[in-house]
């Protein structure tokens, strides 16, 4: 989308955030294989492919200054929570961090592939 503004007809190209994730199945998969109650379960956080398979809860958090965002998906059936966040760094610009937490009482064997 292009917009003209002001006398000098400054053209600003704006891209919607969903275009950045437009190739999600190709580039943004985060499949996790969890050994849960003796069975191997596949879970892809933030993917529509697992919609209806698990009970999930999603949250978006930001800090007080608004310079850090954390996206969270909690899988209540597997008792796992995947979070990834963006913050800014003077040295590196935008930095992405990811966390996987086990909220259940038992240990879980996990294989996780994370990437953008």
N, CA, C and O atoms as a Tinker XYZ file with bonds, in Angstrom:
   464  protein
     1  N      0.842000   -1.147000    0.000000    73     2
     2  CA     0.000000    0.000000    0.000000    64     1     3
     3  C      0.899000    1.225000    0.000000    63     2     4     5
     4  O      1.851000    1.282000    0.779000    81     3
     5  N      0.631000    2.189000   -0.835000    73     3     6
     6  CA     1.400000    3.430000   -0.888000    64     5     7
     7  C      0.474000    4.590000   -0.580000    63     6     8     9
     8  O     -0.674000    4.613000   -1.022000    81     7
     9  N      0.977000    5.554000    0.178000    73     7    10
    10  CA     0.185000    6.729000    0.513000    64     9    11
    11  C      0.997000    7.978000    0.219000    63    10    12    13
    12  O      2.205000    8.017000    0.449000    81    11
    13  N      0.335000    8.975000   -0.281000    73    11    14
    14  CA     0.986000   10.254000   -0.526000    64    13    15
    15  C      0.634000   11.196000    0.610000    63    14    16    17
    16  O     -0.515000   11.228000    1.053000    81    15
    17  N      1.594000   11.954000    1.083000    73    15    18
    18  CA     1.355000   12.874000    2.192000    64    17    19
    19  C      2.164000   14.144000    1.994000    63    18    20    21
    20  O      3.289000   14.099000    1.497000    81    19
    21  N      1.589000   15.277000    2.385000    73    19    22
    22  CA     2.316000   16.541000    2.369000    64    21    23
    23  C      2.483000   17.118000    0.980000    63    22    24    25
    24  O      2.046000   16.526000   -0.008000    81    23
    25  N      3.121000   18.283000    0.909000    73    23    26
    26  CA     3.312000   18.983000   -0.359000    64    25    27
    27  C      4.305000   18.285000   -1.276000    63    26    28    29
    28  O      4.130000   18.277000   -2.494000    81    27
    29  N      5.337000   17.706000   -0.700000    73    27    30
    30  CA     6.367000   17.054000   -1.501000    64    29    31
    31  C      5.949000   15.678000   -1.989000    63    30    32    33
    32  O      6.747000   14.958000   -2.590000    81    31
    33  N      4.712000   15.316000   -1.736000    73    31    34
    34  CA     4.187000   14.007000   -2.124000    64    33    35
    35  C      5.108000   12.880000   -1.678000    63    34    36    37
    36  O      5.515000   12.031000   -2.471000    81    35
    37  N      5.418000   12.894000   -0.416000    73    35    38
    38  CA     6.223000   11.839000    0.185000    64    37    39
    39  C      5.438000   10.540000    0.109000    63    38    40    41
    40  O      4.297000   10.476000    0.566000    81    39
    41  N      6.030000    9.524000   -0.455000    73    39    42
    42  CA     5.356000    8.238000   -0.585000    64    41    43
    43  C      5.890000    7.300000    0.485000    63    42    44    45
    44  O      7.092000    7.055000    0.585000    81    43
    45  N      4.979000    6.792000    1.269000    73    43    46
    46  CA     5.334000    5.882000    2.350000    64    45    47
    47  C      4.781000    4.514000    2.007000    63    46    48    49
    48  O      3.582000    4.374000    1.769000    81    47
    49  N      5.620000    3.519000    1.980000    73    47    50
    50  CA     5.187000    2.146000    1.723000    64    49    51
    51  C      4.967000    1.468000    3.060000    63    50    52    53
    52  O      5.892000    1.317000    3.858000    81    51
    53  N      3.754000    1.070000    3.289000    73    51    54
    54  CA     3.417000    0.403000    4.547000    64    53    55
    55  C      3.034000   -1.038000    4.254000    63    54    56    57
    56  O      2.258000   -1.303000    3.336000    81    55
    57  N      3.559000   -1.938000    5.004000    73    55    58
    58  CA     3.222000   -3.356000    4.859000    64    57    59
    59  C      2.523000   -3.807000    6.133000    63    58    60    61
    60  O      2.933000   -3.470000    7.244000    81    59
    61  N      1.485000   -4.559000    5.948000    73    59    62
    62  CA     0.785000   -5.077000    7.111000    64    61    63
    63  C      1.620000   -6.174000    7.746000    63    62    64    65
    64  O      2.385000   -6.863000    7.072000    81    63
    65  N      1.459000   -6.327000    9.066000    73    63    66
    66  CA     2.250000   -7.320000    9.800000    64    65    67
    67  C      1.991000   -8.732000    9.311000    63    66    68    69
    68  O      2.885000   -9.576000    9.371000    81    67
    69  N      0.772000   -9.010000    8.822000    73    67    70
    70  CA     0.493000  -10.372000    8.381000    64    69    71
    71  C      1.276000  -10.736000    7.123000    63    70    72    73
    72  O      1.467000  -11.919000    6.842000    81    71
    73  N      1.729000   -9.747000    6.366000    73    71    74
    74  CA     2.554000  -10.063000    5.201000    64    73    75
    75  C      3.922000  -10.575000    5.620000    63    74    76    77
    76  O      4.524000  -11.385000    4.915000    81    75
    77  N      4.415000  -10.113000    6.755000    73    75    78
    78  CA     5.697000  -10.612000    7.243000    64    77    79
    79  C      5.598000  -12.091000    7.588000    63    78    80    81
    80  O      6.574000  -12.832000    7.469000    81    79
    81  N      4.421000  -12.511000    8.014000    73    79    82
    82  CA     4.221000  -13.904000    8.379000    64    81    83
    83  C      3.429000  -14.640000    7.308000    63    82    84    85
    84  O      2.883000  -15.714000    7.563000    81    83
    85  N      3.365000  -14.065000    6.111000    73    83    86
    86  CA     2.562000  -14.631000    5.032000    64    85    87
    87  C      2.994000  -16.008000    4.603000    63    86    88    89
    88  O      2.175000  -16.770000    4.088000    81    87
    89  N      4.236000  -16.353000    4.793000    73    87    90
    90  CA     4.745000  -17.671000    4.419000    64    89    91
    91  C      5.005000  -18.506000    5.659000    63    90    92    93
    92  O      6.010000  -19.210000    5.753000    81    91
    93  N      4.090000  -18.419000    6.604000    73    91    94
    94  CA     4.262000  -19.097000    7.878000    64    93    95
    95  C      4.561000  -20.583000    7.757000    63    94    96    97
    96  O      5.475000  -21.054000    8.433000    81    95
    97  N      3.851000  -21.349000    6.940000    73    95    98
    98  CA     4.181000  -22.775000    6.873000    64    97    99
    99  C      5.593000  -23.051000    6.379000    63    98   100   101
   100  O      6.168000  -24.087000    6.712000    81    99
   101  N      6.163000  -22.145000    5.592000    73    99   102
   102  CA     7.498000  -22.356000    5.061000    64   101   103
   103  C      8.594000  -21.896000    6.004000    63   102   104   105
   104  O      9.616000  -22.567000    6.139000    81   103
   105  N      8.394000  -20.758000    6.659000    73   103   106
   106  CA     9.514000  -20.116000    7.332000    64   105   107
   107  C      9.360000  -19.961000    8.830000    63   106   108   109
   108  O     10.357000  -19.709000    9.506000    81   107
   109  N      8.187000  -20.095000    9.378000    73   107   110
   110  CA     8.027000  -19.760000   10.796000    64   109   111
   111  C      7.523000  -20.917000   11.633000    63   110   112   113
   112  O      6.974000  -20.692000   12.712000    81   111
   113  N      7.688000  -22.131000   11.182000    73   111   114
   114  CA     7.231000  -23.269000   11.967000    64   113   115
   115  C      8.027000  -23.396000   13.255000    63   114   116   117
   116  O      9.234000  -23.157000   13.292000    81   115
   117  N      7.321000  -23.778000   14.306000    73   115   118
   118  CA     7.943000  -24.060000   15.585000    64   117   119
   119  C      7.400000  -25.397000   16.083000    63   118   120   121
   120  O      6.774000  -25.455000   17.141000    81   119
   121  N      7.632000  -26.462000   15.335000    73   119   122
   122  CA     7.066000  -27.724000   15.798000    64   121   123
   123  C      7.786000  -28.233000   17.035000    63   122   124   125
   124  O      9.011000  -28.168000   17.138000    81   123
   125  N      7.000000  -28.738000   17.964000    73   123   126
   126  CA     7.544000  -29.338000   19.176000    64   125   127
   127  C      6.984000  -30.750000   19.295000    63   126   128   129
   128  O      5.774000  -30.959000   19.199000    81   127
   129  N      7.860000  -31.701000   19.500000    73   127   130
   130  CA     7.430000  -33.077000   19.772000    64   129   131
   131  C      7.635000  -33.316000   21.255000    63   130   132   133
   132  O      8.744000  -33.203000   21.776000    81   131
   133  N      6.537000  -33.651000   21.924000    73   131   134
   134  CA     6.585000  -33.857000   23.367000    64   133   135
   135  C      6.207000  -35.288000   23.690000    63   134   136   137
   136  O      5.232000  -35.819000   23.157000    81   135
   137  N      6.975000  -35.906000   24.558000    73   135   138
   138  CA     6.650000  -37.238000   25.061000    64   137   139
   139  C      5.756000  -37.006000   26.273000    63   138   140   141
   140  O      6.242000  -36.657000   27.349000    81   139
   141  N      4.440000  -37.201000   26.099000    73   139   142
   142  CA     3.461000  -36.878000   27.135000    64   141   143
   143  C      2.629000  -38.115000   27.452000    63   142   144   145
   144  O      1.923000  -38.638000   26.591000    81   143
   145  N      2.719000  -38.575000   28.697000    73   143   146
   146  CA     1.983000  -39.767000   29.143000    64   145   147
   147  C      2.255000  -40.972000   28.250000    63   146   148   149
   148  O      1.349000  -41.738000   27.922000    81   147
   149  N      3.507000  -41.125000   27.866000    73   147   150
   150  CA     3.923000  -42.275000   27.088000    64   149   151
   151  C      3.646000  -42.179000   25.594000    63   150   152   153
   152  O      3.954000  -43.112000   24.853000    81   151
   153  N      3.075000  -41.078000   25.142000    73   151   154
   154  CA     2.782000  -40.909000   23.719000    64   153   155
   155  C      3.529000  -39.708000   23.169000    63   154   156   157
   156  O      3.743000  -38.718000   23.868000    81   155
   157  N      3.922000  -39.809000   21.912000    73   155   158
   158  CA     4.596000  -38.693000   21.242000    64   157   159
   159  C      3.508000  -37.790000   20.659000    63   158   160   161
   160  O      2.689000  -38.232000   19.854000    81   159
   161  N      3.510000  -36.534000   21.070000    73   159   162
   162  CA     2.510000  -35.557000   20.615000    64   161   163
   163  C      3.200000  -34.445000   19.847000    63   162   164   165
   164  O      4.266000  -33.983000   20.253000    81   163
   165  N      2.609000  -34.008000   18.745000    73   163   166
   166  CA     3.139000  -32.914000   17.949000    64   165   167
   167  C      2.324000  -31.662000   18.234000    63   166   168   169
   168  O      1.094000  -31.694000   18.191000    81   167
   169  N      3.008000  -30.557000   18.528000    73   167   170
   170  CA     2.353000  -29.283000   18.812000    64   169   171
   171  C      3.116000  -28.191000   18.070000    63   170   172   173
   172  O      4.342000  -28.122000   18.163000    81   171
   173  N      2.417000  -27.352000   17.346000    73   171   174
   174  CA     3.016000  -26.231000   16.638000    64   173   175
   175  C      2.444000  -24.938000   17.207000    63   174   176   177
   176  O      1.362000  -24.512000   16.804000    81   175
   177  N      3.164000  -24.305000   18.149000    73   175   178
   178  CA     2.655000  -23.065000   18.734000    64   177   179
   179  C      2.388000  -22.004000   17.675000    63   178   180   181
   180  O      3.152000  -21.861000   16.720000    81   179
   181  N      1.303000  -21.267000   17.852000    73   179   182
   182  CA     0.876000  -20.163000   16.981000    64   181   183
   183  C      0.520000  -20.618000   15.571000    63   182   184   185
   184  O      0.528000  -19.812000   14.641000    81   183
   185  N      0.216000  -21.873000   15.407000    73   183   186
   186  CA    -0.158000  -22.394000   14.103000    64   185   187
   187  C     -1.648000  -22.747000   14.115000    63   186   188   189
   188  O     -2.173000  -23.243000   15.112000    81   187
   189  N     -2.313000  -22.484000   12.997000    73   187   190
   190  CA    -3.721000  -22.853000   12.880000    64   189   191
   191  C     -3.902000  -24.340000   12.612000    63   190   192   193
   192  O     -5.017000  -24.855000   12.699000    81   191
   193  N     -2.824000  -25.030000   12.291000    73   191   194
   194  CA    -2.918000  -26.469000   12.014000    64   193   195
   195  C     -3.333000  -27.264000   13.243000    63   194   196   197
   196  O     -3.934000  -28.331000   13.109000    81   195
   197  N     -3.024000  -26.765000   14.441000    73   195   198
   198  CA    -3.357000  -27.485000   15.670000    64   197   199
   199  C     -4.642000  -26.966000   16.312000    63   198   200   201
   200  O     -4.970000  -27.345000   17.437000    81   199
   201  N     -5.361000  -26.110000   15.613000    73   199   202
   202  CA    -6.606000  -25.556000   16.158000    64   201   203
   203  C     -7.604000  -26.683000   16.389000    63   202   204   205
   204  O     -7.885000  -27.472000   15.486000    81   203
   205  N     -8.129000  -26.749000   17.589000    73   203   206
   206  CA    -9.105000  -27.775000   17.932000    64   205   207
   207  C     -8.500000  -29.069000   18.436000    63   206   208   209
   208  O     -9.220000  -29.908000   18.976000    81   207
   209  N     -7.205000  -29.255000   18.276000    73   207   210
   210  CA    -6.549000  -30.476000   18.747000    64   209   211
   211  C     -6.239000  -30.364000   20.240000    63   210   212   213
   212  O     -6.421000  -31.323000   20.990000    81   211
   213  N     -5.771000  -29.190000   20.665000    73   211   214
   214  CA    -5.387000  -28.940000   22.056000    64   213   215
   215  C     -6.162000  -27.749000   22.605000    63   214   216   217
   216  O     -6.613000  -26.883000   21.855000    81   215
   217  N     -6.306000  -27.722000   23.915000    73   215   218
   218  CA    -6.830000  -26.521000   24.573000    64   217   219
   219  C     -5.653000  -25.563000   24.734000    63   218   220   221
   220  O     -4.697000  -25.860000   25.450000    81   219
   221  N     -5.728000  -24.413000   24.065000    73   219   222
   222  CA    -4.626000  -23.451000   24.134000    64   221   223
   223  C     -5.144000  -22.101000   24.604000    63   222   224   225
   224  O     -6.327000  -21.783000   24.478000    81   223
   225  N     -4.224000  -21.321000   25.147000    73   223   226
   226  CA    -4.501000  -19.965000   25.601000    64   225   227
   227  C     -3.378000  -19.085000   25.085000    63   226   228   229
   228  O     -2.207000  -19.421000   25.259000    81   227
   229  N     -3.705000  -17.971000   24.457000    73   227   230
   230  CA    -2.697000  -17.067000   23.903000    64   229   231
   231  C     -2.748000  -15.723000   24.606000    63   230   232   233
   232  O     -3.820000  -15.220000   24.943000    81   231
   233  N     -1.573000  -15.149000   24.822000    73   231   234
   234  CA    -1.453000  -13.837000   25.448000    64   233   235
   235  C     -0.419000  -13.010000   24.700000    63   234   236   237
   236  O      0.503000  -13.545000   24.085000    81   235
   237  N     -0.587000  -11.719000   24.765000    73   235   238
   238  CA     0.389000  -10.758000   24.250000    64   237   239
   239  C      0.702000   -9.813000   25.387000    63   238   240   241
   240  O     -0.198000   -9.205000   25.965000    81   239
   241  N      1.980000   -9.689000   25.709000    73   239   242
   242  CA     2.395000   -8.845000   26.827000    64   241   243
   243  C      3.413000   -7.814000   26.352000    63   242   244   245
   244  O      4.173000   -8.058000   25.415000    81   243
   245  N      3.414000   -6.668000   27.006000    73   243   246
   246  CA     4.451000   -5.669000   26.745000    64   245   247
   247  C      4.854000   -5.058000   28.066000    63   246   248   249
   248  O      4.090000   -5.077000   29.031000    81   247
   249  N      6.061000   -4.514000   28.107000    73   247   250
   250  CA     6.515000   -3.908000   29.343000    64   249   251
   251  C      5.962000   -2.486000   29.453000    63   250   252   253
   252  O      5.307000   -2.000000   28.531000    81   251
   253  N      6.222000   -1.830000   30.565000    73   251   254
   254  CA     5.680000   -0.505000   30.835000    64   253   255
   255  C      6.115000    0.510000   29.790000    63   254   256   257
   256  O      5.306000    1.335000   29.367000    81   255
   257  N      7.349000    0.469000   29.373000    73   255   258
   258  CA     7.859000    1.436000   28.391000    64   257   259
   259  C      7.398000    1.112000   26.974000    63   258   260   261
   260  O      7.467000    1.966000   26.090000    81   259
   261  N      6.935000   -0.103000   26.755000    73   259   262
   262  CA     6.439000   -0.487000   25.445000    64   261   263
   263  C      7.507000   -0.872000   24.455000    63   262   264   265
   264  O      7.229000   -0.969000   23.259000    81   263
   265  N      8.737000   -1.098000   24.921000    73   263   266
   266  CA     9.809000   -1.459000   23.985000    64   265   267
   267  C     10.103000   -2.956000   23.977000    63   266   268   269
   268  O     11.081000   -3.385000   23.366000    81   267
   269  N      9.280000   -3.751000   24.641000    73   267   270
   270  CA     9.429000   -5.206000   24.612000    64   269   271
   271  C      8.047000   -5.842000   24.446000    63   270   272   273
   272  O      7.097000   -5.473000   25.136000    81   271
   273  N      7.950000   -6.790000   23.534000    73   271   274
   274  CA     6.717000   -7.546000   23.317000    64   273   275
   275  C      6.991000   -9.022000   23.539000    63   274   276   277
   276  O      8.033000   -9.530000   23.126000    81   275
   277  N      6.064000   -9.713000   24.188000    73   275   278
   278  CA     6.185000  -11.155000   24.392000    64   277   279
   279  C      4.876000  -11.809000   23.966000    63   278   280   281
   280  O      3.807000  -11.480000   24.480000    81   279
   281  N      4.975000  -12.745000   23.016000    73   279   282
   282  CA     3.844000  -13.536000   22.555000    64   281   283
   283  C      3.899000  -14.867000   23.290000    63   282   284   285
   284  O      4.964000  -15.472000   23.410000    81   283
   285  N      2.759000  -15.320000   23.779000    73   283   286
   286  CA     2.734000  -16.532000   24.595000    64   285   287
   287  C      1.598000  -17.438000   24.144000    63   286   288   289
   288  O      0.483000  -16.981000   23.895000    81   287
   289  N      1.901000  -18.736000   24.043000    73   287   290
   290  CA     0.854000  -19.732000   23.824000    64   289   291
   291  C      1.045000  -20.840000   24.843000    63   290   292   293
   292  O      2.095000  -21.481000   24.900000    81   291
   293  N      0.016000  -21.053000   25.644000    73   291   294
   294  CA     0.036000  -22.106000   26.659000    64   293   295
   295  C     -0.827000  -23.261000   26.175000    63   294   296   297
   296  O     -2.005000  -23.080000   25.867000    81   295
   297  N     -0.236000  -24.444000   26.110000    73   295   298
   298  CA    -0.960000  -25.657000   25.750000    64   297   299
   299  C     -1.371000  -26.317000   27.061000    63   298   300   301
   300  O     -0.545000  -26.909000   27.756000    81   299
   301  N     -2.657000  -26.208000   27.390000    73   299   302
   302  CA    -3.134000  -26.708000   28.673000    64   301   303
   303  C     -3.186000  -28.230000   28.728000    63   302   304   305
   304  O     -3.102000  -28.810000   29.811000    81   303
   305  N     -3.322000  -28.883000   27.576000    73   303   306
   306  CA    -3.344000  -30.352000   27.554000    64   305   307
   307  C     -1.955000  -30.940000   27.802000    63   306   308   309
   308  O     -1.825000  -31.938000   28.511000    81   307
   309  N     -0.925000  -30.334000   27.229000    73   307   310
   310  CA     0.448000  -30.823000   27.408000    64   309   311
   311  C      1.161000  -30.150000   28.575000    63   310   312   313
   312  O      2.266000  -30.554000   28.935000    81   311
   313  N      0.547000  -29.134000   29.169000    73   311   314
   314  CA     1.128000  -28.358000   30.278000    64   313   315
   315  C      2.459000  -27.725000   29.864000    63   314   316   317
   316  O      3.416000  -27.702000   30.638000    81   315
   317  N      2.501000  -27.208000   28.625000    73   315   318
   318  CA     3.688000  -26.537000   28.105000    64   317   319
   319  C      3.332000  -25.121000   27.678000    63   318   320   321
   320  O      2.225000  -24.873000   27.201000    81   319
   321  N      4.261000  -24.201000   27.847000    73   319   322
   322  CA     4.060000  -22.823000   27.423000    64   321   323
   323  C      5.256000  -22.391000   26.593000    63   322   324   325
   324  O      6.403000  -22.491000   27.030000    81   323
   325  N      4.971000  -21.905000   25.379000    73   323   326
   326  CA     6.017000  -21.365000   24.512000    64   325   327
   327  C      5.836000  -19.860000   24.441000    63   326   328   329
   328  O      4.740000  -19.360000   24.190000    81   327
   329  N      6.935000  -19.147000   24.667000    73   327   330
   330  CA     6.931000  -17.689000   24.588000    64   329   331
   331  C      8.056000  -17.247000   23.681000    63   330   332   333
   332  O      9.129000  -17.850000   23.664000    81   331
   333  N      7.805000  -16.180000   22.918000    73   331   334
   334  CA     8.900000  -15.521000   22.231000    64   333   335
   335  C      8.665000  -14.024000   22.315000    63   334   336   337
   336  O      7.530000  -13.549000   22.288000    81   335
   337  N      9.759000  -13.300000   22.417000    73   335   338
   338  CA     9.635000  -11.869000   22.615000    64   337   339
   339  C     10.633000  -11.089000   21.801000    63   338   340   341
   340  O     11.676000  -11.597000   21.391000    81   339
   341  N     10.284000   -9.839000   21.579000    73   339   342
   342  CA    11.137000   -8.909000   20.846000    64   341   343
   343  C     11.486000   -7.753000   21.770000    63   342   344   345
   344  O     10.618000   -7.194000   22.440000    81   343
   345  N     12.751000   -7.408000   21.795000    73   343   346
   346  CA    13.191000   -6.230000   22.522000    64   345   347
   347  C     14.254000   -5.540000   21.679000    63   346   348   349
   348  O     14.796000   -6.133000   20.746000    81   347
   349  N     14.547000   -4.308000   22.003000    73   347   350
   350  CA    15.561000   -3.610000   21.212000    64   349   351
   351  C     16.874000   -3.554000   21.965000    63   350   352   353
   352  O     16.915000   -3.540000   23.195000    81   351
   353  N     17.934000   -3.522000   21.196000    73   351   354
   354  CA    19.287000   -3.520000   21.728000    64   353   355
   355  C     20.084000   -2.440000   21.008000    63   354   356   357
   356  O     19.981000   -2.291000   19.790000    81   355
   357  N     20.867000   -1.697000   21.754000    73   355   358
   358  CA    21.713000   -0.676000   21.128000    64   357   359
   359  C     22.698000   -1.302000   20.154000    63   358   360   361
   360  O     23.004000   -0.721000   19.113000    81   359
   361  N     23.187000   -2.472000   20.487000    73   359   362
   362  CA    24.212000   -3.109000   19.666000    64   361   363
   363  C     23.644000   -3.883000   18.474000    63   362   364   365
   364  O     24.202000   -3.832000   17.378000    81   363
   365  N     22.518000   -4.609000   18.692000    73   363   366
   366  CA    22.030000   -5.524000   17.666000    64   365   367
   367  C     20.692000   -5.117000   17.033000    63   366   368   369
   368  O     20.216000   -5.817000   16.140000    81   367
   369  N     20.090000   -4.049000   17.449000    73   367   370
   370  CA    18.772000   -3.672000   16.931000    64   369   371
   371  C     17.694000   -4.492000   17.615000    63   370   372   373
   372  O     17.703000   -4.616000   18.840000    81   371
   373  N     16.770000   -5.051000   16.858000    73   371   374
   374  CA    15.731000   -5.892000   17.438000    64   373   375
   375  C     16.292000   -7.283000   17.709000    63   374   376   377
   376  O     16.933000   -7.892000   16.853000    81   375
   377  N     16.036000   -7.768000   18.917000    73   375   378
   378  CA    16.535000   -9.072000   19.350000    64   377   379
   379  C     15.336000   -9.944000   19.726000    63   378   380   381
   380  O     14.432000   -9.508000   20.438000    81   379
   381  N     15.348000  -11.169000   19.238000    73   379   382
   382  CA    14.281000  -12.120000   19.544000    64   381   383
   383  C     14.786000  -13.141000   20.550000    63   382   384   385
   384  O     15.891000  -13.668000   20.424000    81   383
   385  N     13.957000  -13.408000   21.550000    73   383   386
   386  CA    14.263000  -14.427000   22.552000    64   385   387
   387  C     13.097000  -15.402000   22.605000    63   386   388   389
   388  O     11.952000  -15.019000   22.367000    81   387
   389  N     13.383000  -16.654000   22.916000    73   387   390
   390  CA    12.329000  -17.668000   23.000000    64   389   391
   391  C     12.504000  -18.490000   24.272000    63   390   392   393
   392  O     13.626000  -18.730000   24.718000    81   391
   393  N     11.373000  -18.923000   24.858000    73   391   394
   394  CA    11.359000  -19.725000   26.073000    64   393   395
   395  C     10.350000  -20.845000   25.907000    63   394   396   397
   396  O      9.323000  -20.668000   25.251000    81   395
   397  N     10.632000  -21.983000   26.490000    73   395   398
   398  CA     9.686000  -23.090000   26.571000    64   397   399
   399  C      9.646000  -23.523000   28.022000    63   398   400   401
   400  O     10.681000  -23.860000   28.598000    81   399
   401  N      8.462000  -23.519000   28.621000    73   399   402
   402  CA     8.334000  -23.834000   30.046000    64   401   403
   403  C      7.388000  -25.024000   30.234000    63   402   404   405
   404  O      6.376000  -25.150000   29.543000    81   403
   405  N      7.738000  -25.879000   31.172000    73   403   406
   406  CA     6.915000  -27.015000   31.543000    64   405   407
   407  C      6.149000  -26.629000   32.807000    63   406   408   409
   408  O      6.754000  -26.397000   33.853000    81   407
   409  N      4.821000  -26.560000   32.713000    73   407   410
   410  CA     3.992000  -26.193000   33.860000    64   409   411
   411  C      3.437000  -27.417000   34.577000    63   410   412   413
   412  O      2.718000  -27.281000   35.567000    81   411
   413  N      3.760000  -28.598000   34.093000    73   411   414
   414  CA     3.239000  -29.831000   34.683000    64   413   415
   415  C      4.126000  -30.368000   35.785000    63   414   416   417
   416  O      5.253000  -29.903000   35.959000    81   415
   417  N      3.630000  -31.344000   36.534000    73   415   418
   418  CA     4.397000  -31.908000   37.644000    64   417   419
   419  C      5.490000  -32.888000   37.201000    63   418   420   421
   420  O      6.458000  -33.104000   37.930000    81   419
   421  N      5.338000  -33.478000   36.013000    73   419   422
   422  CA     6.301000  -34.481000   35.550000    64   421   423
   423  C      7.247000  -33.880000   34.513000    63   422   424   425
   424  O      6.918000  -32.906000   33.837000    81   423
   425  N      8.432000  -34.486000   34.405000    73   423   426
   426  CA     9.360000  -34.024000   33.375000    64   425   427
   427  C      8.856000  -34.497000   32.006000    63   426   428   429
   428  O      8.174000  -35.515000   31.889000    81   427
   429  N      9.218000  -33.719000   30.974000    73   427   430
   430  CA     8.759000  -33.994000   29.625000    64   429   431
   431  C      9.960000  -33.980000   28.700000    63   430   432   433
   432  O     10.804000  -33.088000   28.781000    81   431
   433  N     10.038000  -34.970000   27.819000    73   431   434
   434  CA    11.096000  -35.002000   26.823000    64   433   435
   435  C     10.605000  -34.225000   25.607000    63   434   436   437
   436  O      9.545000  -34.525000   25.058000    81   435
   437  N     11.385000  -33.215000   25.187000    73   435   438
   438  CA    10.964000  -32.294000   24.127000    64   437   439
   439  C     12.000000  -32.250000   23.011000    63   438   440   441
   440  O     13.205000  -32.286000   23.258000    81   439
   441  N     11.504000  -32.171000   21.777000    73   439   442
   442  CA    12.329000  -31.826000   20.617000    64   441   443
   443  C     11.663000  -30.625000   19.987000    63   442   444   445
   444  O     10.513000  -30.706000   19.556000    81   443
   445  N     12.371000  -29.508000   19.926000    73   443   446
   446  CA    11.805000  -28.256000   19.442000    64   445   447
   447  C     12.649000  -27.677000   18.332000    63   446   448   449
   448  O     13.873000  -27.596000   18.443000    81   447
   449  N     11.992000  -27.276000   17.265000    73   447   450
   450  CA    12.661000  -26.581000   16.177000    64   449   451
   451  C     12.071000  -25.187000   16.118000    63   450   452   453
   452  O     10.871000  -25.029000   15.890000    81   451
   453  N     12.898000  -24.175000   16.320000    73   451   454
   454  CA    12.426000  -22.799000   16.350000    64   453   455
   455  C     13.180000  -21.989000   15.329000    63   454   456   457
   456  O     14.400000  -22.107000   15.214000    81   455
   457  N     12.477000  -21.174000   14.592000    73   455   458
   458  CA    13.113000  -20.315000   13.604000    64   457   459
   459  C     12.138000  -19.298000   13.080000    63   458   460   461
   460  O     10.931000  -19.387000   13.304000    81   459
   461  N     12.679000  -18.339000   12.385000    73   459   462
   462  CA    11.827000  -17.289000   11.807000    64   461   463
   463  C     11.626000  -17.600000   10.350000    63   462   464
   464  O     10.940000  -16.857000    9.648000    81   463
